[in-house]
Amino acid sequence: MAKRSEQNRNHLKNRISINKNIDEKSTACCGFFIFVPMKKIFPFLLAFSGVLVFSQQVKSLETVFTDKISIRAIELYDNKVWYSGTDSKFGFVDLKNPENKKQLIVSDKKQQFRTLGQDKNAFYTINIESPAEFYRIDKNSLQHNVVFRDTAKTAFYDALHFVNDHLAYAFSDPDRSHRLKMAAFRNGKWNFLRSDVLLQEGEAAFAASNTNMASTKKHLWIATGGKASRIIRLNLKSGTSEVFTTPFIQGESSKGIYSIDFLNDNFGIAAGGDYTKPEANINNIATTNDGGKTWHVQASGQNAGYTTCVRIKPGSKGKEIIAVGDKHISYSSDFGKTWKKISDEKGFFVCQWSGADTIVLAGKDKIAVLKLGNG
């Protein structure tokens, strides 16, 4: 899957004790009193509160940066959004003062960057195609240099993820052995990591938003797609891996999981679809409550379609989730079970929460800040 048409590369990589007193009580709603048994009050309030939460809508959507660039990876640091993109571009925009911005061209090779990660001292990004060069960019000086290379012709790096300041992983499409190909960053150095996980023929991953990897202190999860769309879970202590099947849309090179996020060792969400059919919305969202072992399809046929990035709102305990695709911005207030499209804005590939009701989004030629509010 490393060699794809240019269209595939743009979207693919070549690709979340009620009181049982039965006394009747009255509940006020919209100026009227509705009499319901106490045992029915709880579901009633849930439904009512759901209406209130789903009145959540876009308060503002402000574009803070424009350029001829495709951005599929962002990081937040020092009140700035940092990005990597096409034509070897890397830079930042100050979220408090968007006029304060800077862009670097880190290579004269016009490389495509779809990954970005950070530790306390530096940012790291990898160009997606062979030879894959791992760049380190110092946070203070912004000096950059190549610190690791993968010269294999099949190299195609889909994601880069930092577990903490001392540990990170990157993974690529497999070579002819079909073995999961990974590189690990430990204590400041990158090295290849041997894996015993074998991928199926035509199974790889999507370099869509740098979010098909997620972690807690205990586990690292990797989402695959294409002919098969599965979840690989790595135990960070023992180094052992498990592979779990999913009910996700799959079977063709454009289908599968594009993005995952985990709240803790148990609850996680996956989103994706088929980039060639962006309106298709069957079996493209799923959640797990057992750490990725089993997945349950959510909102099948009742969501906005192809999704490249999904992010759980910090502090919401997994209840509130934002998702973007290149034709929608969507929101869930019930752990991903139901979704509401809150914007038809096009061209976003990646998103990240930057505050209680603020999300940074990036994609084709732009970075924007979305603020939510109750309608």
N, C-alpha and C positions, 0 to 999 in steps of 0.2 A: 504493500500500500504506500510505499515511500514515493513512488512516481505517480503523480496525478495531474489532471488538467489544472490550469490556473484557477478555474472556477472552484474546483474541489479544494484547492489550497486556501482559497479565501474564506472558506466556511468550515473545512474539515481539517485535517492536517494533510496530504495529496490525494483533512478533516476538519424531604424533609419532617362529714356525717350530716347529711341533710336531716333536719328535724322531721320525723315521720308523724308528727301530730296531725290527725286528720280533721282537726277543727277547720272550718272554713274561714279564710281571711280575705280581705279585699286588697287588690293591687291597683294602684293608680297608673293610668296610661293615657297620655295625651289629653288630660283634663277629665277623663271618664274613669269610673271605677268598675273593674272587672272582677267578679267574684269567682275564685278558683279554690279548690282544696289545697291545703298547705303542701301535700305531697306532689302537687302539680306545679307549684310555684317555681321550683328550680329549673325544670326544662323551659318553662315560659320565660323566665328571666334570661336563660341562655339564648333563646331565640331572639328576644328583644335586644339583648346586648349585641348579638350578632348583627342586627340591623344597624345599631349605632357604630360598631366597628367598621362595617362595610360602607359606612358613609365616609370613611377615610378616603380622601381624594388629594389630587395634586394641588398644593397651595401655590407652588411656583416651580418652574423649570428653567433655569438660567444657564445658557451656554457660556462657559468661562474660558474656552480655548478653541481655536479653529486652526486647521493646517491641512495640507494634503498628506494624509497619513491614515493608516488603519491601526487602531489601538485595541489590543486584546488582552492586555495585562496591566494592572495598576497596583500600586502600594500607597498606603498613607503613612506619612512621617513628618513631624515638625510642622503640623498644620498645612501641609502641602500634599497634593496628589502627584505621585511620580508615575511615569509611564514609559513603556518601551513600545516600539512599533516598527513600521516598515521603513525602508531606506536607511537602516542603521540608526534610527532616531531614538534618543533617550532624553527625558527632561522632566521638569516639574512646573506646576502652577500653584501659586499660593492661594489657598481657599479663602483667606480673609481679604487678600488684595490681589485679584487675578492679574493685575498689571505687572506684578512681580512674578516673572516666569523666566525660564532658561531652557534652551535645548542644545544638546550635544549630538554630533555625528560621530559615533564611536568607531566607525570603520568606513573605509572608502569602497567597500565591496557591495554596498546597498543590500545589506542582509535584512532578512525578515525576523523581527523579534516578536515572539508571542508568549514569552515567559518573563517573569520578574519576581524576585524574592529579596529578602533583606535579613541581615543580622544587625547587631548594634553598631557596627562600623562601616558596613558597605551594602550596596545593592549588587545583585547578580542577575544576569540575563543570558539567554542562549539563543543563537539563531537556529531556525527550525531545520535547515537542510544541511547536507554534508558538503564540506566538513563542518561539523558542529563546533562552534567556539564558545567557551564559557567565559563571559566577561565579569570582571570585578570592577565596580565603580565606587570609589571612596566617597563617603557621605560628606566629608568636610571639604576636601580639595576638588572633588569630582574628577580626579585623575582616574583613568581606566586602562585596563590591560587584560589580555587573555591569560587565564590561569589554568585552563584545561581544554583538551581537544578530543573529539571523537572523529576519526578520519574514515570510519566505515562508510561505504557508499550507501548503505541502507539507513544511516542515521537520520532521524526525523523526530526532534524533541517536542513532545506534546505538552509537558507541564513541568514546573519547578515549584517545590513546596518546602518551606522552612517549618520544621517542627518546633525548634527553638533556636537560640543564637549559635548553638554548637552542632546542630544536626539538620540536614536537609536532604531531599531526594529529587532527582529528575528522572524522567523516563522517556524512552524513545520507542518508535515502532520497532518490532523485532526484526532480526535478520532471518536467513533461511532456516535456522534451527527452530524458529518460532518460540524461542525462550524469551521470557520477559526481560527486557533490557533496561537496566537502571544504573545511575551513577549516584554515589552518596558523598555528602559533604560532612566531614567529621573533623572538628577542631581545626578548622581553617583550610583543609585540603580536600580536593575532589579525587575520587577514585571510582573505577567501575565496581559494581556490586553484583556478585554472582547470584543468580536466582534459579530455583528449580521449577518455577512456574512455567508451564507450556501454554502458549496461546493457540487457539484454533486457527485453521486456515482462514485468512480474511479478517481476523480479529485484531484490532489495533486500538487507536484512540483518536480523539478529536482535539486539535490545537485551536480551540474556539475562544477560550476565556481564561486559560490557566487555572481552571477550577475543577478539573476532574481528578484532583487529589485533595484529601482532607486528613486531619489528624487530631488526636488527643494525646495525652501523655502516654497512653498505653498502646494505641494502634495508629497505623497509617492505612488509609483506604485509597484504592486506585479504581477508577471506572473505565471500562473498555467499551468499544462499540464496533459497528461494522457487521460482519457475518454473525458475530456473537457479541452480546452486551452483558458483561459480567462485572462482579465486584471482587477485587483482590484485597485481602486484609492481611497486613503485615504486623506481627507482634513485635513491638519495638524493643522489648526486653530479650526475648528468646531468638528473634530473627526468623521465626517460622512464618510461613504464609499459608493462607486458606483461600480457596476460590469458591464463590457463590454465584449460582445462576440467578437471573432476574426475569420477571414477566414483561420487561420493557420491549418496546418495538425494536426489532433487530432483523438481521438476515440479508441486508444490503449495505454497501460501503458507506452510504450516507445516513444510516439509521443507528440509533442507540442513545446511550447516556452521554450528554455533553458536559454536565456539571453536577457536582455533589457538595453537600455541606453537612457537617455533623455537629450537634449540640453537645454531646457527651459520648460515652462509650456505647450507648444504646440507640438514641434517636438520631436518625439522619434522613436526608431527603435527596432525591435524584431527579434531574429534569433533562429534557432533550427533545428528541423527535427525529425529523427527517428534513434536512435543510433544502432538499429539492422540492419539498411539499410543505412550505411553512405554515399553511393553514391546517394541516393534518394534526389532530389532537387526540388520537387514540393511543392509550398505553405509553404516554410520554412523561408522566409524573408518577413517582412512587415514593413511599416512605418505609422506613424500617424502625422497629422498636427493639431489635435484638442485636444491634451492632453490625448489621449488614447480612446476617445469615438468611433472613427471609425478607421479601419486599412485597408491599401491597400497593397495587395501582390506585391512584387517586384522581378524581375529576376527569376520568376518561371521557372524551367527547364533550367536555364542559370546561375547557380552558382555551387560552388564546393561541395555542399551537407551539410550533418550534421555539425552543428556549435554549439559550446559550449559557446563561449564568443564573444561579439561584443562591441566595444568601439569607441565612437566619438572622433575625434582628437580635443583637446582643441585649441581654437582660429580659427577653420575652419568654424565656424557657422553652423556646421552639415554637411558640404559638404564632408569631408574626414572621412572615417571610416575604422577601421581594424577589422578583424574577424578571429577567429581560430576554427578549429575542430581538432580531433585527426589525420586527414589525410591531412590537408591543412592550409595555411595561405592565406587570401584573402583581397582584398583592393577595396574600392569604392571611387570614386572622384566626385560622383554626387548624394549625399544624399541617397545612398543605392539603387538607381534605377538599376545600372549595376555594375557587379563585375568582378574582374580579380584575378585569383589565381596567387600569386606571389611566392609561394613556395610549394613544395610537402613534406616538412619536416613533419614528423609524431610525434605524442606523446605529443602535446601541448593541454592543456585544458583551460587555462586562460591567459589573456594578459592585459597590462596596458601601456598607453602612459607615457613615462618618459622625453620626450623632443619633439622638433618640428618634428624630423624625427627618433625618437628612441622609441622602444617598448620593454618592458620586457615581456617575455613569460615563463610560467612554466607548468609542466605536469608530465609525467611519467619519473621519475628518473633524472630530470634535470630542470635547470633554464637557460635561454639564453637571450641575448640582440640582438635585430634586428635593424639594421640601414638601412634606405631607402635612395635612391638617384635616380636622373633622369638618364635614360638610354641614 
